[in-house]
């Protein structure tokens, strides 16, 4: 019934719905990371274990099969994705969700530096303008009253953003060299790497209660697993620019859920910095030549 209704919707609009729904699922992560009393490594381990199993099961039962590749770029893709997950969870535990998510979403700005170096693309003056404004926005997150843990959390979030940019760069590099669109496998391997990394750190703390188990089950199945499958389906039918901008709903919704759930309020400086980063990234991606838009990777 539901699939019949979706099939009646034009492909482009359906893709927009897919990406918006994926961003909605992603945005719930910050609230549950805050609610859970487990540490960052426990959350990362259980969430990624469930996510990897979910994607493998759905892939095996569907048309799209997973093809594992072990060349250097594939390994780097998976490693960067694993670092994105672990660093973001650790950041949320130490700073506000608003700080963590918006500092992570500076990834497109780092690409403006990385792509000309590694992919030999042209560096334009408008990229320099975007970089200046985005880094200005980032500095505001370190203003005002901020404890040491908050500073550490912000730095981890920036690290997550850098890994996000590298993950995107390696995906684009992989596409150019091997002409592959097989991104699902990197998500699976990345989640497995998270489990391998975290297990030695939590092997003495594997017992969790029923409530924690249900939350982690939701996060693994829906917030990471199914959400990425939905996103992967949506990006097939719209430009990468559109998908990037719509996906930023995650950055807008995450702080709202946390405010409604646990009453966490970002600082005024963080709000101003978030707006500067959001406007800069949207401006940089909207005002592009048609050829450039198709080159941007999600």
N, C-alpha and C positions, 0 to 999 in steps of 0.2 A: 504493500500500500504506500509506504513512505517513499520507496524507490521509484514508484510510478509517478508520484507527485514531483520528485526531483527531476525525472527525465523530461517532464513537460517544460521545465525552466530552461531558457537558452543557455548554451554551454558557458559563455562568458560570465553571466550572472551566477550560474551554479558554482563556478570556480571562485567567485568573490565570496559566496556563502561558505564554501569549504574553508577558505583561508581565514575568514572572520571567526568561524567556529573553532578552528585550530588555535587562533590567538586567544580566544576566550578560555579554552582549556589550559593553555600555557599560563595564562595570567593567574590561575588559581594556585599555582605552585608556591608563590611567596607566602600566602596566608597559611598554608598547611605546614610549610617549613617553620614558620613562627610558632604555630600551635603545638607542634610536636616537641616533646621534651628530650628527644633523642639528640645526639650530637650530629654534626654535619656528615661524618663518615658513615654512621649508621643509616641515616636517611639516604645518602647517596648509594650505599650498597644495596639496600632492599628495593629502593625505587628502580634502580638500573637493572637489577636481576629480574624483576617483574616485567619491565619494559622490553628487555631483550627477548624473553620468553613469549610475550604478547606479539611482537612483530614477527618472530619466527613462525609462530602458529598461524597467524593471519596470512603471511606470505606463502606458506606451504599449502594452505587451503585455497589460495587465489591463483590468478593468472601469472602474477609477477613473482618469479623465483629469485632467490638470493644467490648471487654469484660472488663467492669470496675471492678476493685478489690480494696478493701479498707483495706487490712492488712497493718501492719506497714512498711514493706519493700517496698510495692507498693507506699505508701504515700511518703516515703523518696526518691524513684526514681523520682517521679513527682516533688517534692520540689527541689531536686538538679538540675533537668533539668531547672526548672523555674529560679533558681539562676544563672545558666550558661548564659541564655539569657540576663537577666537584667544586670548582672555584666559586661558582654562583651560589651554591648551597652554603658554603662556608662564609661567603660575603653576607648573605641574608641573616645568618646567625650573629654577625658582628656589627652590622650597620642596618639602616632602615631599608625596607624593600624598594622605596623610591630611589634611594642612592644606588642600590645594587643593580636594579633593572636599567636605569638610564645610563649608568656608567658602562654597563655591558653593551647597550645599544649604540655606543660610540664606534662600534666595529666598522661601519661603512666609511668612517673618516680615516681610520688606519689604512683601509684599502686604497685610499687616494695616494698614500705614500708607497705602499707595498707593490701595487700593480705596475707603476712605471719602472720599479727596480727589477722585479722578477718576470713580468710578462711584457716588458718593453712597450707599455702603452704611453700615450702622450700625457704629460703633466701640464694642466692648464691653469691660468691665473685664477679662475673661479674656484678651483680646488684649494688654492692657497687661502682664499677668503673663507671658504667653508672650514678649513682647518683652524684658522685663527678664532673664529666664532665658537667652534665646538670645544676647543681647548679652554677658551674663556669660560664657557659654561661648566666645564669639568672642574676648574679651579674653585668655583663657587661652592662645590660640595664640601670643600675643606675649610670654609669660613664658619664663623659663629662658634658656639659652644660644642666641642667635639672631643670625646674621650679617646684614649689610645685605641681601644677596641674598634671604635667607629672609623678611625683613620686606617687601621688594618683592614677592616671590611671594605672600605672604599678602594684601597689598593688591590685587594683580591678581585673586586668587581671590575676594575680596570684591566687586570690580568685576564679575566674571563672575556672581556671585550676584545682584547688583543688575540686571544685564542680563537674567538669567533671570526675575526678578520682572517686569521691564518687558515682556518677551516674553509672559509669561503674561497680564499686564494688557491688553496690546494685542489678544491673541487673544480675551479675554473681551469687550473693547470691540467688536471686529469682529463677534463673535457676536451681541451685543445690537443693533448697528446694522443689519448686513446679513444676519443670520440664516444665516451661513455656517459650515459644518463643514470647509471646505477648508483644512486645515493643511499638507498635504504640499507645496503650492506654496511656502510660506514657507521650508521646509527647503531646497528646491532653490535658490531665489533667494538664501537666506542663504549657502549653500555657494559659489555663484557669486560673491557679494560678497567672501567670504574670498579666493578666487583673485585677484580684481581688486585687492584691497588688498595682498596678499602678493607678487604677481608683480614689481612694480618693486623690491622689497627683495631678491629672490632671483634676478633674471634672469641674474646672472653665476655662479650656483651651482645650475644645473639638472641637472647630471650626478650621478646616484646609482648605487650598485652594486646587484647582483642581490639581495642579502639585504635591503637597505633597500627596494628596489622591492617585494619580496614582502610585507614587513611593512606598508608603506603601502597596498598593494593590499588586504590583509586589513582594515586599518583603514577604508579608504574603502568597501569592498563590504559588510562585515559589521558592524564596530563602529559605523559611522554610518548607512550606507544601508539595508541590510536590517533592522537593529535597529529603526529608526524606523518602517519599514513594518509590522513585526510589532507594535510598540507601538501604532501608529495603529489596527490591526485590533482589538487587545485592549481598548482604552478604549471601544469602541463598546458593550460588553456588561457593563461593571461601572461602579460609581460612581467619580467622580474621586478621592474620598477613598481608596478601596482602591488605585487605581492609583498614587497618590502615595506611599503607605506601602510598597507592594511595590517601587516603583522605587527606594526608598532602599536596597535590596539593593546597588545600585551603590556607594553610599558605604561600606557595610560590606565588600564584597568587594575593592574597589580596593586598599586598603592591604594586604590579605592577599596578593593576587597579587604586589605589589611587594616585600613582605617575602620571599616564597618565591623570587621571581625575582632580585632584586638585593640582598636583605638590608637594605632600608631600614626603619628602626624610628622611628616618631613619638615625640616626647617624652612624658613622663608628663602634662605639662600639656595637650598636644594630645589625648591619649586621654581625659582627664577632660572637656575642652571638647567633644570629639566626642560623648561620652555625654550631656552636658547638652543639646546641640543636638538630638540624635536623640530623646531622651525628650520634650523640649519640643514638637517638631513632631508626633510621634506622639500625644502627649496632646491637643494643640490640634485635631487632625483626627479623633480618635476620639470625644471628648466634645463632639459637636455635635448640634443638633436635626436631625431628618430633612430638613427643608427646606434647612438650611444645607449639608448634605453634598452635595446635588446641585448647589449653586452653585459649589463649589470647582472650579477648573480645573486640569488636569494640570500 
